[in-house]
Amino acid sequence: MNRRTARILLLHGAMRVLTSLATIATVASLAACTITTTDSGSNGSGGSSSGNGSSSSSSDNGLSGNVPTSEMHPSFSAQDYGDGSGVHVYAAWLDDKGNWLTTSGGDVVTASNNQAPATTLYLESDEPGKVHYTTTFPSGVAGVAHEINIGLSRPAGQASAPTSTAYVGPNFQITTTTPASMTKGEKQLLEISPAPTPDVVGDGDSWQITASGDCIQDYLASTVNISGTSASTGLIDDQNRFVFDTSKLAQKGPSTSCDINVMVKHMHYSKIDPSYGSATAGLELIYSDAPQKNGTVDTSYAIEGTQARAFKTAFSF
């Protein structure tokens, strides 16, 4: 799985939702995957910052220095896939008009891992609709979670946003021997070590199983159901094993067989700094793994922390 490509596609999805709605504050929040990055200064587009915090037409050039913090809509995440590449942190922002923002005017983005000294994020892509910042931290030792602070420091006269925190759960492993092939209707019981702890509904923490492939529709099952009010979804049995039920997979396209990627994820959604506007619109939080408020997803819980392990198997209907 190319996670960088998946990140770009996710951000594009957020952009499409944003531009189709009247206001960003009314849409469901997305915690997009992000990585620690460095300040790029100006993006070289020739746009100038007014320096007075005004937005509207002045933000059309996509420079953060022209946008008040309250009109910046972040998409942050931190992810560890257990492949030895570390914990990847991502950060991106849109303004009220859906422009992707490049840091300018003295804005600096930093991240720290478990209270260690902060590092400055670097600009990984400045393509239109793909602007994001990133960095990587080493994976932690067994049993230790990551608390990654993503901060935006701004010049005098503009509100900084220092307190957004992504939580990435401790490392885990799938200990069950995974099958080389499966047929629709089969159930695979997956044991992980250490075993998952019970969810506390509304705290932003949950477990998921996802599946994707050329012949199936994207599948997601979560320990938090779509109402966000109960953790009793049948994903984990009474022996703390994950239940991958292939009878729930739906066919996509004419092919009746393909390789599928299955992923067990420990997810945690946490709050963005209150100085920001609402979070970027998108897809992830529609599944209600983030806390809810008044029956809808709480858009202040916009930072996605992911600890995930994957396997591939051949699948046929």
N, C-alpha and C positions, 0 to 999 in steps of 0.2 A: 504493500500500500504506500503510495507516495503522499505522505502527510502534508508536504508543502503545497502540492497541487490541490489537495483537499481543502487546505486553508484558503487558497485563492478562490476556489469555487464557492466556499462558504461565504466569503466576503462579497463575492458577486451577487449571491442570493440575497444578502442583506441589502445591497444597493438597490436591487430590483424592488424589494418590498418598500424601501424608503421612498423611492421616487413615485410609487403608486399611491401613496397615502398623503393626506393633507398635512399631517403633523407627526413627527417622530414620537412624541410623548404618548400617543394613543395606541401604539402597536406593541406586540409581544416582544420581550427582550431576548436577545441572543448573546450568549457568552461565547464569543469566537475564540479560537486558539491563538495565543500570542506568545512571542518570545522577547527577551530583554534586548533592547536596542540602544544605539547611540544617536545623539542629536545630529541632524544633518545640516543645521543652520538653514540657509535659504536653499530651495530646490533648483536654483539657477534659471527659473522661468522668467525672471525679469520683473516679477510682481513686487510691489513695494508694500511694506506694512505701514499702516497709518499710525500705529503705536497708541491709539486712543481707545482700543478695546471695542471699536464699532464692528458690526458684522454686515448683514444684508449684502449689498453689491460688493463691498470691499472684500468679502470672503470668497468671491468667485474664482480667485486664483489658487485656492486650495492651500494657503499658508496659515499655519496655526496662529501666528502672531496677530492676525487680523480678527480672531474669533474669541469672544469672552469664554471663560471656562464653563459657564452655565449653558453655553450653546454648543459645547463639544460633547459628542456622543461616542463613548469609548466601546471598543470591542477587545477584550483582554482574555488571554488564556495561558495556562501552563500545562505541559503534557510530558509524560514519561511512558514510553512504550516498551521498556524492558529490553531494548535491543542494544544496549551499551552506548547509545549516543547521548544519553543524559536527559535532563529536564529542559525542554524547549519552552521559552517564554515568548509570547507574541503581544504586540500592542498596535492598535490602529484607532483612528478617530474619523468621524464624519461631522460636518457642520449641519445646520438646520436645513440646508438645501440639498444635502446628500453628496456634497463634495468631500473627497478623501483628503485629509490634511497632512501636510508635510511640516515638520517643526521648523519654526523661524522666529526671529525677533527675540532670541535669547531663551526660548523654551528648551528644556532639557529633560529627557526621559531616562529614568534610572530604575534598576531593580536590585533587590538584595534577597539572599536565600538564608532563612533561619538566622536572621539578625547579623549576618556577615556584612562586611563593607559593601556598599552599593557599587554597581557597575553601570556605566552608561550604555544605553541601547544603541544599536546601529541600524541604519536604514537598509533593509534587505531588498525592497522593491519600491521604486518611485513611478512605476507605470500607472497611468490613469485607471482608477478603479482597483488598484492593487497595492496602494501605498501602505506599508506596514513596517514595523520595527521588531527586532528580534535579538535574542541572546540565548546562551545555553549554560546551564549549571550541571555539575556532576550529579549523577544519581546518588541518593543517600544510602546509608547502611540499612540493613534489615530492621524493620520496626520503627523507623524514624520518618515522620511526615515532613513535607516541605511547606514552609510558610514563606511565600514569595511576595514581597511588597513591590508594587509597581507605582512609582511616583512621577508626577509631572511638576517640575520646578519652573516658575514663571518670573519674569522681571517685576520690579516694584510697580504697584498700581494694578496688577492683575492677580486674581486669586490662584494660588497653586493648588494642586490636588495630590497630597502626599500619602493618602491612607488607603489606596486600593490594594487588597491582598488576595492572592490566589493560594488555595490550599491543595496540595497534591498528596494523596494518601501514601502510606508506606508501601514499599515493594511487595508484590505477591507473585506466586507462580501457579500455573495450572499443573497439577500433579497427575491428573488422569491421562492415560494414553489416549490421544485423540484419534478418531477413526480416519482411515484413508478414503473412505467413501460413505455416503449416506443416501437413503431413499426417503422421499416424503412420507411422513407418518412415524418415522423413527424418533425416539427420544434419546438424547445423549446426556448422561449425568456427569457434570464436570466438578471435580473437587479442586479447591484451591487452598494454598497454604501461604499465610495463616488464614483460617476460616473467616468469613465476613462477620462483622458485628451487626446486631439488629439496627435497622434504620430508626431514627427519630424523625417522624414526619414534620416537615416544615423547617428543618435545620439546614437544608441545602445539600445534604449527603444522601447518596443513593448508589445502587449497583445496576448495571445494564448488561444485556447481551445484544449485540448487533450482528447482522449478517448482510452481505452484499455480494453480487455477482451478476454476470451478463444475463442469466436466465431467471433471476428472481427479483421481485420488488424489494427495495431496501426495507430491512426488518429491524425493529427495536422493541425489546421488552425491558421493563424497568421494575425495580422494587417499589417505586412510587407510582400509584395509578394515576390516570388522567385527571381525576378530580383533585389530586394532591392531598387527600384526606385519609388515605389508608396505605399502609405498606404491605397489605396482604394481597399480592398479585400472583402468587404461585411460581415466581421465578426461582426462589430458593426453597428446597424441601426441608423437612423436619430434621434432616441430617446435615444441614448447611451445604448441600450440593446444589449447584446451578442446574436448572432444567432447560436444555436446549431442545425445544419441541418443534420438529420440522413440519408437523402438520399445519403450522401457522404460516408457513412460507407460501407466498403467492407467485405464480408464474409471470414472467415478463418476456414478451416477444415469442417467436415461434419455437425456439430451442427448448427441449425438455431436459437438458443436462448442461452442466457447466461446473467450473471450479468456483467455490464460494469462500469468502473470507469471513471467519467468525471471530468476534472480539468480545472478551469479558472486560468491562470497564468499571472502575471505582470512580465515581463522579462526585465533585463537590462544587456547588455554586456559592459564591460569596459576594459581598457588597462592594460596589464601586464607591469611590470617594464622593461624599454628598455635594461637593463643589461642582461636579459635572451635571449636565442635563441627563435625560433618560438614556438608557443603553441603546446600542445599535439594534435595529429590527432584524429578525432572522428566524431561524428554524428551531434551534436546539431546545429552547425553553418551552416550546409548545408542548413538549412531552412532560412538563410539570415536574421535572426533577429539581427545579428551584422552588423555594417557598412561594406560597400564594397569599394574596391580600385581597379581601373582598371578592373572592371567587376567581380572580385572575392572577396570572403570574406577576410576582413582585419584580418590577423592572430594575429595582436597585440591586438585585442579586444577579449581576451581569458578568461575573468573572468565573470562567470555567476551569476547574482543576481536574486533570485526568491522569489516572494511573491505569494502564491497560495492557492486556496480553492477548495475542492473536494466534489462530491456527487456520490452515487452509485444508479443505476437504473437497472431494468430488461429490456432486449432488445431482440427483435425477428425480424427476416427477414420475 
